[in-house]
Amino acid sequence: MKLSPPTIRPDHGGTILECHIQPGAAAGRIAGEYDGRLKIAVAAPPVDGKANAALMRFFSKILDIPASRIQIVSGETGRRKRLFFADLPPERFIELLAPHLPE
């Protein structure tokens, strides 16, 4: 899977990712692309910030970075989110993400 240009872009010493979240899934995974954004499935329900916390844990684990370097820039209460990954250039972000992308 190749990510489209607006999905990932550089921003102030890090990377911005545009994503669409699917809460309540069987397991956390990258589910493809949806409406020009990376679609992420998380097992947690969309209540009390549980899906957001699961999203942060998911990216922390697959990118092997501390969750403290990941920030929800917009979309805290919606499915469409913009995430910021501090100190992670887009090239390195894509390199770390590539093994987890669907074919």
N, C-alpha and C positions, 0 to 999 in steps of 0.2 A: 504494500500500500504506500503510495506517495502522498505526502501531505501538501495541500494547496498553500500558496504563499500567505493568504491572510490568516491561516490557522496558527502559524508560528512566526514570530518576528522579534528582532532585538529591541530592547528597551532599557535604558539607564543601568547598564551593568548586569543585565540578565536577559531573560527570555519571557515573552508573553505568549500564552497558549489560549486560544479560543476553543472552548469545549462545550459539549452538550452532555448532561448527566442523566443517567437512567438509574434512579434509586430502586431498591427492592429486587435487584437481580439475584440470580443464584450465587454468583461470585463476582469479585472485582476483575474486570478485564477491559481491554480496549476493544470496542465493538464495531469499529469502522469509522465512517464519516457520516455526519447528519447535518444537512443544511449548511455545508461549508465549514463545519466544525468537527473536531475529533470527538467521537462519541465514547463516553466512558460509562461502563456499567459498574455499580457498587451494590453490595449486598444490603447495606443499611437502609432503613426506611427514611423518608424525607420529613422527619419530625425532630424537633429540638436540636437541630444542627448535626444529627447523627450522620446523614449522608455527606455533609461537608467534611466532617472528621474522617470518615472512611475514605473520601477522595484524597485528602492530604496523606493519610497512611499509605494508600495505594501508590501514589507518586513517590513518596519518600522511599518506599520499598523497592520499586522497580528502577528508580534512578540512583538508588543508594546515596541519598542526601538527607540531611536532617529536615524534618517537617518545618522547622523554624525558618528555613530558606524558601518556603512556599507560602504565598499569600493570595487570598481571593481578592482580586482588585474590584470586580463587579459581579453581580448576579448571586449574591449571598443567599437569597431566598428563592431563586428560580433555577430552572434547569440549564439555562444558558449562562455560562460563567467565563470569566476572563481570569486566568491565573498568572501570577508572576513568580518566576524562579530566579532568585537572587544568585549572582556570581556564577551563572551557568549560561555561557554563550549559546546561541541557537545551533551552531554546528555541533557542539558537544551534546546539547539536549537531544538533537535528532539521532546522534550516534548511540546514546544511552537508551533512547526510546525504540529504536529500530527493531531490536529482537522481540519486542512485545506487540508489534503491529501485526494485524491480520494480513494474510497474503492478498 
